[in-house]
Amino acid sequence: MHVGISLDYTLFIQLGLFLVFMFVMKKVYFDPYLQAFEERETTVKKLLEEAEVNNRQAQEILKEVDAILSKVKEESKKILDESSKETNQIVADIIRKAQEEAEKEIEEAKKDIDRVAEIEIKALDTTIEKIAEKIVDKLTLKEKAA
């Protein structure tokens, strides 16, 4: 009994079939798989790069929006302050005009009261004079009668 490996032609046929199998597998399976893998990797890299660019752009836009927002807030605060000042000025003017008109009306009312008082005083003086004359007349008539 002989234990060993014998080299015969079947070994070479199997080796040839294995090489043909490997060549066919490479062309049919391995090459397309590797190509798809590389394309996928390239696509993923491109997408990651685009995502980074988009992220940077989004950050820049966000900064611009924040700047614009703060500018708008500042402008709106100025407008509100300005309108508040104008409103206060208008209210102060209305109050001042109302006080001036009230003072004018008070002065006119005082003048009217003074005029009416003078007229009444003159009328009262005339009435007092007439009453005084009547008293004097009655006293003189009583003295003449006595």
Rosetta constraint file for C-alpha pairs under 8 A:
AtomPair CA 7 CA 11 HARMONIC 6.66 0.50
AtomPair CA 8 CA 12 HARMONIC 7.38 0.50
AtomPair CA 9 CA 13 HARMONIC 6.33 0.50
AtomPair CA 10 CA 14 HARMONIC 6.03 0.50
AtomPair CA 11 CA 15 HARMONIC 6.09 0.50
AtomPair CA 12 CA 16 HARMONIC 6.06 0.50
AtomPair CA 13 CA 17 HARMONIC 6.06 0.50
AtomPair CA 14 CA 18 HARMONIC 5.97 0.50
AtomPair CA 15 CA 19 HARMONIC 6.22 0.50
AtomPair CA 16 CA 20 HARMONIC 6.17 0.50
AtomPair CA 17 CA 21 HARMONIC 5.94 0.50
AtomPair CA 18 CA 22 HARMONIC 6.06 0.50
AtomPair CA 19 CA 23 HARMONIC 6.09 0.50
AtomPair CA 20 CA 24 HARMONIC 6.11 0.50
AtomPair CA 21 CA 25 HARMONIC 6.00 0.50
AtomPair CA 22 CA 26 HARMONIC 5.94 0.50
AtomPair CA 23 CA 27 HARMONIC 6.30 0.50
AtomPair CA 24 CA 28 HARMONIC 5.88 0.50
AtomPair CA 24 CA 29 HARMONIC 7.93 0.50
AtomPair CA 25 CA 29 HARMONIC 5.12 0.50
AtomPair CA 25 CA 30 HARMONIC 6.29 0.50
AtomPair CA 26 CA 30 HARMONIC 4.59 0.50
AtomPair CA 26 CA 31 HARMONIC 5.67 0.50
AtomPair CA 27 CA 31 HARMONIC 5.60 0.50
AtomPair CA 27 CA 32 HARMONIC 7.47 0.50
AtomPair CA 28 CA 32 HARMONIC 6.81 0.50
AtomPair CA 29 CA 33 HARMONIC 6.07 0.50
AtomPair CA 30 CA 34 HARMONIC 5.99 0.50
AtomPair CA 31 CA 35 HARMONIC 5.98 0.50
AtomPair CA 32 CA 36 HARMONIC 5.98 0.50
AtomPair CA 33 CA 37 HARMONIC 6.02 0.50
AtomPair CA 34 CA 38 HARMONIC 6.03 0.50
AtomPair CA 35 CA 39 HARMONIC 6.05 0.50
AtomPair CA 36 CA 40 HARMONIC 5.98 0.50
AtomPair CA 37 CA 41 HARMONIC 6.11 0.50
AtomPair CA 38 CA 42 HARMONIC 6.03 0.50
AtomPair CA 39 CA 43 HARMONIC 6.00 0.50
AtomPair CA 40 CA 44 HARMONIC 6.02 0.50
AtomPair CA 41 CA 45 HARMONIC 6.14 0.50
AtomPair CA 42 CA 46 HARMONIC 6.15 0.50
AtomPair CA 43 CA 47 HARMONIC 6.06 0.50
AtomPair CA 44 CA 48 HARMONIC 6.04 0.50
AtomPair CA 45 CA 49 HARMONIC 6.11 0.50
AtomPair CA 46 CA 50 HARMONIC 6.06 0.50
AtomPair CA 47 CA 51 HARMONIC 5.95 0.50
AtomPair CA 48 CA 52 HARMONIC 6.15 0.50
AtomPair CA 49 CA 53 HARMONIC 6.19 0.50
AtomPair CA 50 CA 54 HARMONIC 5.96 0.50
AtomPair CA 51 CA 55 HARMONIC 5.89 0.50
AtomPair CA 52 CA 56 HARMONIC 6.13 0.50
AtomPair CA 53 CA 57 HARMONIC 6.12 0.50
AtomPair CA 54 CA 58 HARMONIC 5.93 0.50
AtomPair CA 55 CA 59 HARMONIC 6.12 0.50
AtomPair CA 56 CA 60 HARMONIC 6.20 0.50
AtomPair CA 57 CA 61 HARMONIC 6.05 0.50
AtomPair CA 58 CA 62 HARMONIC 5.94 0.50
AtomPair CA 59 CA 63 HARMONIC 6.17 0.50
AtomPair CA 60 CA 64 HARMONIC 6.21 0.50
AtomPair CA 61 CA 65 HARMONIC 6.01 0.50
AtomPair CA 62 CA 66 HARMONIC 6.05 0.50
AtomPair CA 63 CA 67 HARMONIC 6.12 0.50
AtomPair CA 64 CA 68 HARMONIC 6.06 0.50
AtomPair CA 65 CA 69 HARMONIC 5.87 0.50
AtomPair CA 66 CA 70 HARMONIC 6.08 0.50
AtomPair CA 67 CA 71 HARMONIC 6.10 0.50
AtomPair CA 68 CA 72 HARMONIC 6.02 0.50
AtomPair CA 69 CA 73 HARMONIC 6.08 0.50
AtomPair CA 70 CA 74 HARMONIC 6.08 0.50
AtomPair CA 71 CA 75 HARMONIC 6.12 0.50
AtomPair CA 72 CA 76 HARMONIC 5.96 0.50
AtomPair CA 73 CA 77 HARMONIC 6.07 0.50
AtomPair CA 74 CA 78 HARMONIC 6.26 0.50
AtomPair CA 75 CA 79 HARMONIC 6.14 0.50
AtomPair CA 76 CA 80 HARMONIC 6.04 0.50
AtomPair CA 77 CA 81 HARMONIC 6.02 0.50
AtomPair CA 78 CA 82 HARMONIC 5.96 0.50
AtomPair CA 79 CA 83 HARMONIC 6.00 0.50
AtomPair CA 80 CA 84 HARMONIC 5.95 0.50
AtomPair CA 81 CA 85 HARMONIC 6.15 0.50
AtomPair CA 82 CA 86 HARMONIC 6.16 0.50
AtomPair CA 83 CA 87 HARMONIC 5.94 0.50
AtomPair CA 84 CA 88 HARMONIC 6.08 0.50
AtomPair CA 85 CA 89 HARMONIC 6.08 0.50
AtomPair CA 86 CA 90 HARMONIC 6.08 0.50
AtomPair CA 87 CA 91 HARMONIC 6.09 0.50
AtomPair CA 88 CA 92 HARMONIC 6.04 0.50
AtomPair CA 89 CA 93 HARMONIC 6.10 0.50
AtomPair CA 90 CA 94 HARMONIC 6.14 0.50
AtomPair CA 91 CA 95 HARMONIC 6.12 0.50
AtomPair CA 92 CA 96 HARMONIC 6.05 0.50
AtomPair CA 93 CA 97 HARMONIC 6.05 0.50
AtomPair CA 94 CA 98 HARMONIC 6.03 0.50
AtomPair CA 95 CA 99 HARMONIC 6.10 0.50
AtomPair CA 96 CA 100 HARMONIC 6.15 0.50
AtomPair CA 97 CA 101 HARMONIC 6.09 0.50
AtomPair CA 98 CA 102 HARMONIC 6.01 0.50
AtomPair CA 99 CA 103 HARMONIC 6.06 0.50
AtomPair CA 100 CA 104 HARMONIC 6.17 0.50
AtomPair CA 101 CA 105 HARMONIC 6.10 0.50
AtomPair CA 102 CA 106 HARMONIC 6.06 0.50
AtomPair CA 103 CA 107 HARMONIC 6.12 0.50
AtomPair CA 104 CA 108 HARMONIC 6.11 0.50
AtomPair CA 105 CA 109 HARMONIC 5.96 0.50
AtomPair CA 106 CA 110 HARMONIC 6.09 0.50
AtomPair CA 107 CA 111 HARMONIC 6.17 0.50
AtomPair CA 108 CA 112 HARMONIC 6.08 0.50
AtomPair CA 109 CA 113 HARMONIC 6.04 0.50
AtomPair CA 110 CA 114 HARMONIC 6.03 0.50
AtomPair CA 111 CA 115 HARMONIC 6.10 0.50
AtomPair CA 112 CA 116 HARMONIC 6.06 0.50
AtomPair CA 113 CA 117 HARMONIC 5.87 0.50
AtomPair CA 114 CA 118 HARMONIC 6.06 0.50
AtomPair CA 115 CA 119 HARMONIC 6.18 0.50
AtomPair CA 116 CA 120 HARMONIC 6.03 0.50
AtomPair CA 117 CA 121 HARMONIC 5.88 0.50
AtomPair CA 118 CA 122 HARMONIC 6.07 0.50
AtomPair CA 119 CA 123 HARMONIC 6.09 0.50
AtomPair CA 120 CA 124 HARMONIC 5.87 0.50
AtomPair CA 121 CA 125 HARMONIC 5.94 0.50
AtomPair CA 122 CA 126 HARMONIC 6.12 0.50
AtomPair CA 123 CA 127 HARMONIC 6.15 0.50
AtomPair CA 124 CA 128 HARMONIC 5.92 0.50
AtomPair CA 125 CA 129 HARMONIC 6.03 0.50
AtomPair CA 126 CA 130 HARMONIC 6.22 0.50
AtomPair CA 127 CA 131 HARMONIC 6.08 0.50
AtomPair CA 128 CA 132 HARMONIC 5.88 0.50
AtomPair CA 129 CA 133 HARMONIC 6.01 0.50
AtomPair CA 130 CA 134 HARMONIC 6.13 0.50
AtomPair CA 131 CA 135 HARMONIC 6.11 0.50
AtomPair CA 132 CA 136 HARMONIC 6.07 0.50
AtomPair CA 133 CA 137 HARMONIC 5.96 0.50
AtomPair CA 134 CA 138 HARMONIC 6.03 0.50
AtomPair CA 135 CA 139 HARMONIC 5.99 0.50
AtomPair CA 136 CA 140 HARMONIC 5.99 0.50
AtomPair CA 137 CA 141 HARMONIC 6.01 0.50
AtomPair CA 138 CA 142 HARMONIC 6.12 0.50
AtomPair CA 139 CA 143 HARMONIC 6.15 0.50
AtomPair CA 140 CA 144 HARMONIC 6.06 0.50
AtomPair CA 141 CA 145 HARMONIC 6.03 0.50
AtomPair CA 142 CA 146 HARMONIC 6.04 0.50
